[in-house]
Structures are given as structure tokens and as C-alpha cells.
């Protein structure tokens, strides 16, 4: 796994900390990894839909 350094607004990191404190995620890193996974999955789903316009509801 690679290390990435990023800057996040204080309000957002406080929300991440809240999710860690309530047990939603074990730590900040896992919360941020989950957010990145969700973003990638959403982008991939949008790409699949755009490739098959006939499959849209």
C-alpha cells in the first residue's frame, strides 16, 4: 500500500473523526479508503451506463 499526503478542510476531517469515534470505521485511513472506493465504483458504474444507453431505465 502506498502512502498519500493530502489536505482536507477541518470540517470534513472532523466528520471523518466522528465516524471513527462512533465505530463506523476503525480509523481515518480506512474511512478515506472507503470514500475513494465509493468514488471509483460510482465512476465505473456511470461509465458502464454510458456505454449502453439502451440499458437505461
C-alpha positions, 0 to 999 in steps of 0.5 A, spaced: 500 500 500 502 506 498 502 512 502 498 519 500 499 526 503 493 530 502 489 536 505 482 536 507 478 542 510 477 541 518 470 540 517 470 534 513 476 531 517 472 532 523 466 528 520 471 523 518 473 523 526 466 522 528 465 516 524 471 513 527 469 515 534 462 512 533 465 505 530 463 506 523 470 505 521 476 503 525 480 509 523 481 515 518 485 511 513 480 506 512 474 511 512 478 515 506 479 508 503 472 507 503 470 514 500 475 513 494 472 506 493 465 509 493 468 514 488 471 509 483 465 504 483 460 510 482 465 512 476 465 505 473 458 504 474 456 511 470 461 509 465 458 502 464 451 506 463 454 510 458 456 505 454 449 502 453 444 507 453 439 502 451 440 499 458 437 505 461 431 505 465 
